[in-house]
Amino acid sequence: MILQRLIGKIYFVFVEIMLWVLPVMGAITGYFAIGSYSGGESSGHYLLGIIGGVIVGLFLDAILFGPIILLFSIKASLRKMEKK
C-alpha cells in the first residue's frame, strides 16, 4: 500500500514536470526550426517560431496529459467523498 502511494505521487510529479517541459521544448524547437528556414539570417521570425512551438507544446500537453490529470482529479474527488 505504501509503495502504491509512492509510485502514484512520483507519477503525479512526473506529469507535472512534463507539463512544463513540453512547451519549453516546443519553444526551443520552434526557434531552431525557423532559424534553419531563414538561412541563418537574423530575419526577426524567431519570435514566431517560439510562439508557435509553445502553442504546439500546449496542445500536446492537452492531448497527452489532459486525460491523466482528469483521472487524478476524479481520484481526489472520490477520496474527499469517501472521507465524508
C-alpha positions as CSV (number, residue, x, y, z in Angstrom):
1,M,0.0,0.0,0.0
2,I,2.8,2.4,0.8
3,L,4.7,1.6,-2.4
4,Q,1.5,2.1,-4.4
5,R,1.0,5.6,-2.9
6,L,4.7,6.4,-3.5
7,I,4.5,5.4,-7.2
8,G,1.3,7.4,-7.6
9,K,3.0,10.5,-6.1
10,I,6.1,10.1,-8.3
11,Y,3.9,9.6,-11.4
12,F,2.0,12.8,-10.5
13,V,5.3,14.7,-10.1
14,F,6.5,13.3,-13.5
15,V,3.3,14.5,-15.2
16,E,3.7,18.0,-13.6
17,I,7.3,18.2,-14.9
18,M,6.3,17.1,-18.3
19,L,3.5,19.8,-18.4
20,W,6.3,22.4,-18.2
21,V,8.9,20.6,-20.3
22,L,6.8,20.1,-23.5
23,P,6.1,23.9,-24.1
24,V,9.8,24.7,-23.3
25,M,11.0,22.1,-25.8
26,G,8.4,23.3,-28.3
27,A,9.8,26.9,-28.0
28,I,13.4,25.6,-28.4
29,T,12.3,23.5,-31.4
30,G,10.4,26.4,-33.0
31,Y,13.4,28.7,-32.5
32,F,15.8,26.4,-34.3
33,A,13.2,25.3,-37.0
34,I,12.6,28.9,-38.0
35,G,16.4,29.6,-37.9
36,S,17.1,26.8,-40.3
37,Y,14.5,28.0,-42.8
38,S,15.7,31.6,-42.8
39,G,19.1,30.6,-43.9
40,G,20.8,31.7,-40.7
41,E,19.9,35.3,-41.2
42,S,18.5,37.4,-38.4
43,S,15.2,38.0,-40.0
44,G,13.1,38.5,-36.9
45,H,11.0,35.5,-37.4
46,Y,12.4,33.7,-34.4
47,L,9.7,35.0,-32.2
48,L,7.0,33.5,-34.4
49,G,8.8,30.1,-34.2
50,I,9.0,30.3,-30.4
51,I,5.3,31.3,-30.1
52,G,4.3,28.5,-32.5
53,G,6.4,26.0,-30.6
54,V,4.9,26.9,-27.3
55,I,1.3,26.7,-28.8
56,V,2.1,23.2,-30.2
57,G,3.6,22.2,-26.9
58,L,0.4,23.3,-25.1
59,F,-1.7,21.3,-27.5
60,L,0.4,18.3,-26.9
61,D,0.0,18.8,-23.2
62,A,-3.7,18.9,-23.5
63,I,-3.9,15.8,-25.7
64,L,-1.3,13.7,-23.9
65,F,-1.6,14.7,-20.3
66,G,-5.2,16.1,-20.1
67,P,-6.8,12.7,-19.5
68,I,-4.2,11.7,-16.9
69,I,-4.8,15.0,-15.0
70,L,-8.6,14.4,-15.3
71,L,-8.1,10.9,-13.7
72,F,-6.1,12.5,-10.9
73,S,-8.8,15.0,-10.3
74,I,-11.5,12.3,-10.2
75,K,-9.4,10.2,-7.8
76,A,-9.0,13.2,-5.4
77,S,-12.8,13.9,-5.6
78,L,-13.6,10.3,-4.8
79,R,-11.2,10.4,-1.8
80,K,-13.0,13.6,-0.5
81,M,-16.4,11.9,-0.9
82,E,-15.1,8.7,0.8
83,K,-14.0,10.7,3.9
84,K,-17.4,12.3,4.4
